[in-house]
């Protein structure tokens, strides 16, 4: 299988894989944590702020 490499100058985040290897977390929790680590430090950490970027909305 060929490997395609591209220059990563924007649209990427570098995060630790620590939470992804944690077996006590669900895939849903791992996805949410990965998203939370990818947004800027001054992000609006309210339920409404999270719901604006998700199709799941407020459940």
PDB file of N, H, CA, C and O in Angstrom:
ATOM      1  N   UNK A   1       0.852  -1.177   0.000  1.00  0.00           N
ATOM      2  CA  UNK A   1       0.000   0.000   0.000  1.00  0.00           C
ATOM      3  C   UNK A   1       0.896   1.239   0.000  1.00  0.00           C
ATOM      4  O   UNK A   1       1.785   1.351   0.844  1.00  0.00           O
ATOM      5  N   UNK A   2       0.678   2.166  -0.929  1.00  0.00           N
ATOM      6  H   UNK A   2      -0.044   2.075  -1.615  1.00  0.00           H
ATOM      7  CA  UNK A   2       1.527   3.354  -0.988  1.00  0.00           C
ATOM      8  C   UNK A   2       1.229   4.314   0.163  1.00  0.00           C
ATOM      9  O   UNK A   2       0.117   4.353   0.691  1.00  0.00           O
ATOM     10  N   UNK A   3       2.228   5.069   0.529  1.00  0.00           N
ATOM     11  H   UNK A   3       3.131   5.038   0.101  1.00  0.00           H
ATOM     12  CA  UNK A   3       2.094   6.091   1.575  1.00  0.00           C
ATOM     13  C   UNK A   3       2.155   7.447   0.900  1.00  0.00           C
ATOM     14  O   UNK A   3       3.101   7.737   0.168  1.00  0.00           O
ATOM     15  N   UNK A   4       1.155   8.276   1.140  1.00  0.00           N
ATOM     16  H   UNK A   4       0.387   8.040   1.735  1.00  0.00           H
ATOM     17  CA  UNK A   4       1.119   9.621   0.584  1.00  0.00           C
ATOM     18  C   UNK A   4       1.449  10.605   1.692  1.00  0.00           C
ATOM     19  O   UNK A   4       0.796  10.612   2.735  1.00  0.00           O
ATOM     20  N   UNK A   5       2.436  11.416   1.478  1.00  0.00           N
ATOM     21  H   UNK A   5       2.967  11.411   0.630  1.00  0.00           H
ATOM     22  CA  UNK A   5       2.838  12.410   2.470  1.00  0.00           C
ATOM     23  C   UNK A   5       2.532  13.801   1.926  1.00  0.00           C
ATOM     24  O   UNK A   5       2.786  14.098   0.759  1.00  0.00           O
ATOM     25  N   UNK A   6       1.985  14.642   2.789  1.00  0.00           N
ATOM     26  H   UNK A   6       1.778  14.402   3.737  1.00  0.00           H
ATOM     27  CA  UNK A   6       1.697  16.019   2.414  1.00  0.00           C
ATOM     28  C   UNK A   6       2.309  16.937   3.445  1.00  0.00           C
ATOM     29  O   UNK A   6       2.535  16.536   4.587  1.00  0.00           O
ATOM     30  N   UNK A   7       2.580  18.170   3.048  1.00  0.00           N
ATOM     31  H   UNK A   7       2.397  18.496   2.120  1.00  0.00           H
ATOM     32  CA  UNK A   7       3.104  19.145   3.994  1.00  0.00           C
ATOM     33  C   UNK A   7       1.962  19.613   4.890  1.00  0.00           C
ATOM     34  O   UNK A   7       0.932  20.081   4.406  1.00  0.00           O
ATOM     35  N   UNK A   8       2.153  19.484   6.174  1.00  0.00           N
ATOM     36  H   UNK A   8       2.990  19.104   6.567  1.00  0.00           H
ATOM     37  CA  UNK A   8       1.103  19.822   7.138  1.00  0.00           C
ATOM     38  C   UNK A   8       1.399  21.207   7.723  1.00  0.00           C
ATOM     39  O   UNK A   8       2.138  21.339   8.699  1.00  0.00           O
ATOM     40  N   UNK A   9       0.814  22.226   7.112  1.00  0.00           N
ATOM     41  H   UNK A   9       0.214  22.119   6.319  1.00  0.00           H
ATOM     42  CA  UNK A   9       1.073  23.588   7.567  1.00  0.00           C
ATOM     43  C   UNK A   9      -0.108  24.203   8.308  1.00  0.00           C
ATOM     44  O   UNK A   9       0.070  25.153   9.070  1.00  0.00           O
ATOM     45  N   UNK A  10      -1.309  23.675   8.098  1.00  0.00           N
ATOM     46  H   UNK A  10      -1.454  22.903   7.479  1.00  0.00           H
ATOM     47  CA  UNK A  10      -2.472  24.194   8.815  1.00  0.00           C
ATOM     48  C   UNK A  10      -3.535  23.108   8.885  1.00  0.00           C
ATOM     49  O   UNK A  10      -3.527  22.162   8.097  1.00  0.00           O
ATOM     50  N   UNK A  11      -4.446  23.257   9.834  1.00  0.00           N
ATOM     51  H   UNK A  11      -4.453  24.025  10.474  1.00  0.00           H
ATOM     52  CA  UNK A  11      -5.528  22.290   9.962  1.00  0.00           C
ATOM     53  C   UNK A  11      -5.139  21.030  10.716  1.00  0.00           C
ATOM     54  O   UNK A  11      -5.856  20.031  10.656  1.00  0.00           O
ATOM     55  N   UNK A  12      -4.022  21.056  11.419  1.00  0.00           N
ATOM     56  H   UNK A  12      -3.439  21.867  11.467  1.00  0.00           H
ATOM     57  CA  UNK A  12      -3.566  19.888  12.163  1.00  0.00           C
ATOM     58  C   UNK A  12      -3.305  20.275  13.611  1.00  0.00           C
ATOM     59  O   UNK A  12      -3.023  21.436  13.909  1.00  0.00           O
ATOM     60  N   UNK A  13      -3.397  19.310  14.502  1.00  0.00           N
ATOM     61  H   UNK A  13      -3.625  18.367  14.261  1.00  0.00           H
ATOM     62  CA  UNK A  13      -3.081  19.513  15.904  1.00  0.00           C
ATOM     63  C   UNK A  13      -2.134  18.414  16.351  1.00  0.00           C
ATOM     64  O   UNK A  13      -2.273  17.264  15.935  1.00  0.00           O
ATOM     65  N   UNK A  14      -1.186  18.757  17.185  1.00  0.00           N
ATOM     66  H   UNK A  14      -1.074  19.691  17.524  1.00  0.00           H
ATOM     67  CA  UNK A  14      -0.279  17.771  17.759  1.00  0.00           C
ATOM     68  C   UNK A  14      -0.726  17.553  19.198  1.00  0.00           C
ATOM     69  O   UNK A  14      -0.709  18.477  20.011  1.00  0.00           O
ATOM     70  N   UNK A  15      -1.131  16.308  19.509  1.00  0.00           N
ATOM     71  H   UNK A  15      -1.145  15.557  18.849  1.00  0.00           H
ATOM     72  CA  UNK A  15      -1.609  15.996  20.849  1.00  0.00           C
ATOM     73  C   UNK A  15      -0.940  14.719  21.344  1.00  0.00           C
ATOM     74  O   UNK A  15      -0.417  13.929  20.558  1.00  0.00           O
ATOM     75  N   UNK A  16      -0.965  14.538  22.622  1.00  0.00           N
ATOM     76  H   UNK A  16      -1.390  15.180  23.260  1.00  0.00           H
ATOM     77  CA  UNK A  16      -0.441  13.313  23.226  1.00  0.00           C
ATOM     78  C   UNK A  16      -1.419  12.168  22.974  1.00  0.00           C
ATOM     79  O   UNK A  16      -2.630  12.381  22.919  1.00  0.00           O
ATOM     80  N   UNK A  17      -0.893  10.963  22.822  1.00  0.00           N
ATOM     81  H   UNK A  17       0.091  10.790  22.867  1.00  0.00           H
ATOM     82  CA  UNK A  17      -1.739   9.784  22.637  1.00  0.00           C
ATOM     83  C   UNK A  17      -2.113   9.148  23.974  1.00  0.00           C
ATOM     84  O   UNK A  17      -2.724   8.080  23.999  1.00  0.00           O
ATOM     85  N   UNK A  18      -1.758   9.784  25.069  1.00  0.00           N
ATOM     86  H   UNK A  18      -1.261  10.652  25.048  1.00  0.00           H
ATOM     87  CA  UNK A  18      -1.989   9.215  26.393  1.00  0.00           C
ATOM     88  C   UNK A  18      -3.459   8.844  26.607  1.00  0.00           C
ATOM     89  O   UNK A  18      -3.761   7.725  27.020  1.00  0.00           O
ATOM     90  N   UNK A  19      -4.366   9.772  26.329  1.00  0.00           N
ATOM     91  H   UNK A  19      -4.120  10.681  25.994  1.00  0.00           H
ATOM     92  CA  UNK A  19      -5.791   9.490  26.563  1.00  0.00           C
ATOM     93  C   UNK A  19      -6.336   8.457  25.575  1.00  0.00           C
ATOM     94  O   UNK A  19      -7.300   7.758  25.887  1.00  0.00           O
ATOM     95  N   UNK A  20      -5.733   8.353  24.389  1.00  0.00           N
ATOM     96  H   UNK A  20      -4.950   8.921  24.136  1.00  0.00           H
ATOM     97  CA  UNK A  20      -6.203   7.373  23.416  1.00  0.00           C
ATOM     98  C   UNK A  20      -5.849   5.948  23.822  1.00  0.00           C
ATOM     99  O   UNK A  20      -6.526   5.004  23.416  1.00  0.00           O
ATOM    100  N   UNK A  21      -4.799   5.784  24.616  1.00  0.00           N
ATOM    101  H   UNK A  21      -4.249   6.551  24.946  1.00  0.00           H
ATOM    102  CA  UNK A  21      -4.377   4.458  25.070  1.00  0.00           C
ATOM    103  C   UNK A  21      -5.050   4.047  26.378  1.00  0.00           C
ATOM    104  O   UNK A  21      -4.887   2.913  26.827  1.00  0.00           O
ATOM    105  N   UNK A  22      -5.792   4.943  26.981  1.00  0.00           N
ATOM    106  H   UNK A  22      -5.925   5.865  26.616  1.00  0.00           H
ATOM    107  CA  UNK A  22      -6.455   4.677  28.258  1.00  0.00           C
ATOM    108  C   UNK A  22      -7.652   3.755  28.034  1.00  0.00           C
ATOM    109  O   UNK A  22      -8.637   4.157  27.414  1.00  0.00           O
ATOM    110  N   UNK A  23      -7.573   2.539  28.527  1.00  0.00           N
ATOM    111  H   UNK A  23      -6.773   2.212  29.031  1.00  0.00           H
ATOM    112  CA  UNK A  23      -8.632   1.548  28.297  1.00  0.00           C
ATOM    113  C   UNK A  23      -9.897   1.815  29.119  1.00  0.00           C
ATOM    114  O   UNK A  23     -10.941   1.218  28.853  1.00  0.00           O
ATOM    115  N   UNK A  24      -9.817   2.695  30.103  1.00  0.00           N
ATOM    116  H   UNK A  24      -8.970   3.179  30.320  1.00  0.00           H
ATOM    117  CA  UNK A  24     -11.003   2.978  30.912  1.00  0.00           C
ATOM    118  C   UNK A  24     -11.922   3.999  30.250  1.00  0.00           C
ATOM    119  O   UNK A  24     -13.052   4.190  30.697  1.00  0.00           O
ATOM    120  N   UNK A  25     -11.455   4.659  29.191  1.00  0.00           N
ATOM    121  H   UNK A  25     -10.537   4.504  28.828  1.00  0.00           H
ATOM    122  CA  UNK A  25     -12.270   5.650  28.491  1.00  0.00           C
ATOM    123  C   UNK A  25     -12.999   5.017  27.312  1.00  0.00           C
ATOM    124  O   UNK A  25     -12.448   4.162  26.619  1.00  0.00           O
ATOM    125  N   UNK A  26     -14.235   5.439  27.090  1.00  0.00           N
ATOM    126  H   UNK A  26     -14.683   6.134  27.653  1.00  0.00           H
ATOM    127  CA  UNK A  26     -14.993   4.962  25.924  1.00  0.00           C
ATOM    128  C   UNK A  26     -14.483   5.659  24.672  1.00  0.00           C
ATOM    129  O   UNK A  26     -13.769   6.658  24.754  1.00  0.00           O
ATOM    130  N   UNK A  27     -14.855   5.122  23.505  1.00  0.00           N
ATOM    131  H   UNK A  27     -15.434   4.310  23.438  1.00  0.00           H
ATOM    132  CA  UNK A  27     -14.482   5.785  22.256  1.00  0.00           C
ATOM    133  C   UNK A  27     -15.115   7.173  22.180  1.00  0.00           C
ATOM    134  O   UNK A  27     -14.513   8.100  21.638  1.00  0.00           O
ATOM    135  N   UNK A  28     -16.309   7.320  22.711  1.00  0.00           N
ATOM    136  H   UNK A  28     -16.799   6.567  23.151  1.00  0.00           H
ATOM    137  CA  UNK A  28     -16.973   8.626  22.725  1.00  0.00           C
ATOM    138  C   UNK A  28     -16.164   9.618  23.559  1.00  0.00           C
ATOM    139  O   UNK A  28     -15.965  10.761  23.149  1.00  0.00           O
ATOM    140  N   UNK A  29     -15.701   9.182  24.727  1.00  0.00           N
ATOM    141  H   UNK A  29     -15.863   8.253  25.061  1.00  0.00           H
ATOM    142  CA  UNK A  29     -14.899  10.053  25.588  1.00  0.00           C
ATOM    143  C   UNK A  29     -13.564  10.393  24.928  1.00  0.00           C
ATOM    144  O   UNK A  29     -13.089  11.524  25.031  1.00  0.00           O
ATOM    145  N   UNK A  30     -12.962   9.422  24.256  1.00  0.00           N
ATOM    146  H   UNK A  30     -13.347   8.503  24.173  1.00  0.00           H
ATOM    147  CA  UNK A  30     -11.688   9.665  23.570  1.00  0.00           C
ATOM    148  C   UNK A  30     -11.866  10.673  22.439  1.00  0.00           C
ATOM    149  O   UNK A  30     -11.010  11.535  22.239  1.00  0.00           O
ATOM    150  N   UNK A  31     -12.955  10.575  21.708  1.00  0.00           N
ATOM    151  H   UNK A  31     -13.650   9.875  21.871  1.00  0.00           H
ATOM    152  CA  UNK A  31     -13.229  11.524  20.637  1.00  0.00           C
ATOM    153  C   UNK A  31     -13.455  12.926  21.166  1.00  0.00           C
ATOM    154  O   UNK A  31     -12.935  13.894  20.610  1.00  0.00           O
ATOM    155  N   UNK A  32     -14.223  13.040  22.231  1.00  0.00           N
ATOM    156  H   UNK A  32     -14.645  12.254  22.682  1.00  0.00           H
ATOM    157  CA  UNK A  32     -14.483  14.343  22.827  1.00  0.00           C
ATOM    158  C   UNK A  32     -13.199  14.940  23.371  1.00  0.00           C
ATOM    159  O   UNK A  32     -12.944  16.129  23.177  1.00  0.00           O
ATOM    160  N   UNK A  33     -12.387  14.147  24.045  1.00  0.00           N
ATOM    161  H   UNK A  33     -12.594  13.181  24.203  1.00  0.00           H
ATOM    162  CA  UNK A  33     -11.122  14.640  24.589  1.00  0.00           C
ATOM    163  C   UNK A  33     -10.188  15.094  23.470  1.00  0.00           C
ATOM    164  O   UNK A  33      -9.531  16.127  23.594  1.00  0.00           O
ATOM    165  N   UNK A  34     -10.125  14.331  22.382  1.00  0.00           N
ATOM    166  H   UNK A  34     -10.659  13.491  22.281  1.00  0.00           H
ATOM    167  CA  UNK A  34      -9.292  14.716  21.247  1.00  0.00           C
ATOM    168  C   UNK A  34      -9.761  16.041  20.671  1.00  0.00           C
ATOM    169  O   UNK A  34      -8.943  16.908  20.360  1.00  0.00           O
ATOM    170  N   UNK A  35     -11.077  16.207  20.526  1.00  0.00           N
ATOM    171  H   UNK A  35     -11.741  15.503  20.779  1.00  0.00           H
ATOM    172  CA  UNK A  35     -11.615  17.484  20.047  1.00  0.00           C
ATOM    173  C   UNK A  35     -11.248  18.612  21.007  1.00  0.00           C
ATOM    174  O   UNK A  35     -10.807  19.677  20.574  1.00  0.00           O
ATOM    175  N   UNK A  36     -11.426  18.386  22.296  1.00  0.00           N
ATOM    176  H   UNK A  36     -11.783  17.521  22.648  1.00  0.00           H
ATOM    177  CA  UNK A  36     -11.156  19.425  23.285  1.00  0.00           C
ATOM    178  C   UNK A  36      -9.691  19.858  23.270  1.00  0.00           C
ATOM    179  O   UNK A  36      -9.383  21.026  23.506  1.00  0.00           O
ATOM    180  N   UNK A  37      -8.791  18.916  22.993  1.00  0.00           N
ATOM    181  H   UNK A  37      -9.041  17.967  22.801  1.00  0.00           H
ATOM    182  CA  UNK A  37      -7.371  19.259  22.930  1.00  0.00           C
ATOM    183  C   UNK A  37      -6.996  19.964  21.627  1.00  0.00           C
ATOM    184  O   UNK A  37      -5.908  20.530  21.528  1.00  0.00           O
ATOM    185  N   UNK A  38      -7.876  19.940  20.632  1.00  0.00           N
ATOM    186  H   UNK A  38      -8.760  19.480  20.712  1.00  0.00           H
ATOM    187  CA  UNK A  38      -7.550  20.521  19.332  1.00  0.00           C
ATOM    188  C   UNK A  38      -7.989  21.971  19.172  1.00  0.00           C
ATOM    189  O   UNK A  38      -7.558  22.640  18.233  1.00  0.00           O
ATOM    190  N   UNK A  39      -8.824  22.461  20.054  1.00  0.00           N
ATOM    191  H   UNK A  39      -9.175  21.918  20.816  1.00  0.00           H
ATOM    192  CA  UNK A  39      -9.333  23.831  19.908  1.00  0.00           C
ATOM    193  C   UNK A  39      -8.413  24.816  20.632  1.00  0.00           C
ATOM    194  O   UNK A  39      -7.631  24.408  21.491  1.00  0.00           O
ATOM    195  N   UNK A  40      -8.494  26.105  20.296  1.00  0.00           N
ATOM    196  H   UNK A  40      -9.129  26.437  19.598  1.00  0.00           H
ATOM    197  CA  UNK A  40      -7.638  27.110  20.945  1.00  0.00           C
ATOM    198  C   UNK A  40      -7.869  27.183  22.456  1.00  0.00           C
ATOM    199  O   UNK A  40      -8.916  26.783  22.965  1.00  0.00           O
ATOM    200  N   UNK A  41      -6.870  27.701  23.146  1.00  0.00           N
ATOM    201  H   UNK A  41      -6.019  28.026  22.732  1.00  0.00           H
ATOM    202  CA  UNK A  41      -6.935  27.794  24.609  1.00  0.00           C
ATOM    203  C   UNK A  41      -8.072  28.677  25.108  1.00  0.00           C
ATOM    204  O   UNK A  41      -8.569  28.470  26.215  1.00  0.00           O
ATOM    205  N   UNK A  42      -8.492  29.658  24.310  1.00  0.00           N
ATOM    206  H   UNK A  42      -8.088  29.826  23.411  1.00  0.00           H
ATOM    207  CA  UNK A  42      -9.541  30.581  24.754  1.00  0.00           C
ATOM    208  C   UNK A  42     -10.939  30.129  24.321  1.00  0.00           C
ATOM    209  O   UNK A  42     -11.858  30.945  24.247  1.00  0.00           O
ATOM    210  N   UNK A  43     -11.102  28.847  24.037  1.00  0.00           N
ATOM    211  H   UNK A  43     -10.355  28.185  24.097  1.00  0.00           H
ATOM    212  CA  UNK A  43     -12.381  28.304  23.565  1.00  0.00           C
ATOM    213  C   UNK A  43     -13.462  28.445  24.623  1.00  0.00           C
ATOM    214  O   UNK A  43     -13.172  28.401  25.818  1.00  0.00           O
ATOM    215  N   UNK A  44     -14.719  28.615  24.186  1.00  0.00           N
ATOM    216  H   UNK A  44     -14.955  28.651  23.214  1.00  0.00           H
ATOM    217  CA  UNK A  44     -15.883  28.709  25.075  1.00  0.00           C
ATOM    218  C   UNK A  44     -16.248  27.294  25.533  1.00  0.00           C
ATOM    219  O   UNK A  44     -16.861  26.540  24.777  1.00  0.00           O
ATOM    220  N   UNK A  45     -15.879  26.931  26.755  1.00  0.00           N
ATOM    221  H   UNK A  45     -15.381  27.543  27.369  1.00  0.00           H
ATOM    222  CA  UNK A  45     -16.103  25.572  27.268  1.00  0.00           C
ATOM    223  C   UNK A  45     -17.456  25.439  27.953  1.00  0.00           C
ATOM    224  O   UNK A  45     -17.549  24.979  29.091  1.00  0.00           O
ATOM    225  N   UNK A  46     -18.494  25.846  27.249  1.00  0.00           N
ATOM    226  H   UNK A  46     -18.419  26.220  26.325  1.00  0.00           H
ATOM    227  CA  UNK A  46     -19.852  25.644  27.758  1.00  0.00           C
ATOM    228  C   UNK A  46     -20.515  24.554  26.928  1.00  0.00           C
ATOM    229  O   UNK A  46     -20.032  24.208  25.849  1.00  0.00           O
ATOM    230  N   UNK A  47     -21.616  24.015  27.428  1.00  0.00           N
ATOM    231  H   UNK A  47     -22.008  24.296  28.304  1.00  0.00           H
ATOM    232  CA  UNK A  47     -22.361  23.028  26.647  1.00  0.00           C
ATOM    233  C   UNK A  47     -22.856  23.630  25.346  1.00  0.00           C
ATOM    234  O   UNK A  47     -22.861  22.964  24.311  1.00  0.00           O
ATOM    235  N   UNK A  48     -23.271  24.882  25.393  1.00  0.00           N
ATOM    236  H   UNK A  48     -23.267  25.423  26.234  1.00  0.00           H
ATOM    237  CA  UNK A  48     -23.747  25.553  24.176  1.00  0.00           C
ATOM    238  C   UNK A  48     -22.595  25.701  23.175  1.00  0.00           C
ATOM    239  O   UNK A  48     -22.797  25.535  21.972  1.00  0.00           O
ATOM    240  N   UNK A  49     -21.396  26.009  23.662  1.00  0.00           N
ATOM    241  H   UNK A  49     -21.232  26.143  24.639  1.00  0.00           H
ATOM    242  CA  UNK A  49     -20.231  26.142  22.788  1.00  0.00           C
ATOM    243  C   UNK A  49     -19.884  24.830  22.113  1.00  0.00           C
ATOM    244  O   UNK A  49     -19.562  24.814  20.925  1.00  0.00           O
ATOM    245  N   UNK A  50     -19.943  23.733  22.848  1.00  0.00           N
ATOM    246  H   UNK A  50     -20.205  23.747  23.813  1.00  0.00           H
ATOM    247  CA  UNK A  50     -19.677  22.412  22.271  1.00  0.00           C
ATOM    248  C   UNK A  50     -20.776  22.012  21.296  1.00  0.00           C
ATOM    249  O   UNK A  50     -20.493  21.425  20.252  1.00  0.00           O
ATOM    250  N   UNK A  51     -22.015  22.321  21.622  1.00  0.00           N
ATOM    251  H   UNK A  51     -22.245  22.798  22.471  1.00  0.00           H
ATOM    252  CA  UNK A  51     -23.148  21.905  20.786  1.00  0.00           C
ATOM    253  C   UNK A  51     -23.134  22.606  19.429  1.00  0.00           C
ATOM    254  O   UNK A  51     -23.663  22.071  18.455  1.00  0.00           O
ATOM    255  N   UNK A  52     -22.540  23.785  19.353  1.00  0.00           N
ATOM    256  H   UNK A  52     -22.110  24.220  20.144  1.00  0.00           H
ATOM    257  CA  UNK A  52     -22.509  24.496  18.071  1.00  0.00           C
ATOM    258  C   UNK A  52     -21.656  23.783  17.036  1.00  0.00           C
ATOM    259  O   UNK A  52     -21.828  24.010  15.838  1.00  0.00           O
ATOM    260  N   UNK A  53     -20.737  22.922  17.470  1.00  0.00           N
ATOM    261  H   UNK A  53     -20.597  22.737  18.443  1.00  0.00           H
ATOM    262  CA  UNK A  53     -19.849  22.233  16.535  1.00  0.00           C
ATOM    263  C   UNK A  53     -20.169  20.757  16.375  1.00  0.00           C
ATOM    264  O   UNK A  53     -19.352  19.999  15.853  1.00  0.00           O
ATOM    265  N   UNK A  54     -21.340  20.344  16.815  1.00  0.00           N
ATOM    266  H   UNK A  54     -22.004  20.959  17.239  1.00  0.00           H
ATOM    267  CA  UNK A  54     -21.687  18.934  16.758  1.00  0.00           C
ATOM    268  C   UNK A  54     -23.095  18.742  16.220  1.00  0.00           C
ATOM    269  O   UNK A  54     -23.985  19.555  16.470  1.00  0.00           O
ATOM    270  N   UNK A  55     -23.286  17.668  15.488  1.00  0.00           N
ATOM    271  H   UNK A  55     -22.564  17.007  15.285  1.00  0.00           H
ATOM    272  CA  UNK A  55     -24.634  17.355  15.023  1.00  0.00           C
ATOM    273  C   UNK A  55     -25.474  16.736  16.136  1.00  0.00           C
ATOM    274  O   UNK A  55     -26.696  16.647  16.012  1.00  0.00           O
ATOM    275  N   UNK A  56     -24.826  16.305  17.231  1.00  0.00           N
ATOM    276  H   UNK A  56     -23.834  16.378  17.332  1.00  0.00           H
ATOM    277  CA  UNK A  56     -25.543  15.675  18.336  1.00  0.00           C
ATOM    278  C   UNK A  56     -26.351  16.696  19.142  1.00  0.00           C
ATOM    279  O   UNK A  56     -27.363  16.351  19.753  1.00  0.00           O
ATOM    280  N   UNK A  57     -25.899  17.954  19.141  1.00  0.00           N
ATOM    281  H   UNK A  57     -25.077  18.234  18.646  1.00  0.00           H
ATOM    282  CA  UNK A  57     -26.596  18.989  19.910  1.00  0.00           C
ATOM    283  C   UNK A  57     -26.530  18.711  21.403  1.00  0.00           C
ATOM    284  O   UNK A  57     -25.658  17.980  21.874  1.00  0.00           O
ATOM    285  N   UNK A  58     -27.463  19.301  22.142  1.00  0.00           N
ATOM    286  H   UNK A  58     -28.171  19.895  21.759  1.00  0.00           H
ATOM    287  CA  UNK A  58     -27.559  19.078  23.587  1.00  0.00           C
ATOM    288  C   UNK A  58     -28.509  17.924  23.845  1.00  0.00           C
ATOM    289  O   UNK A  58     -29.689  17.991  23.503  1.00  0.00           O
ATOM    290  N   UNK A  59     -28.000  16.888  24.438  1.00  0.00           N
ATOM    291  H   UNK A  59     -27.041  16.833  24.715  1.00  0.00           H
ATOM    292  CA  UNK A  59     -28.861  15.710  24.684  1.00  0.00           C
ATOM    293  C   UNK A  59     -29.276  15.630  26.126  1.00  0.00           C
ATOM    294  O   UNK A  59     -29.997  14.709  26.511  1.00  0.00           O
TER     295      UNK A  59
END
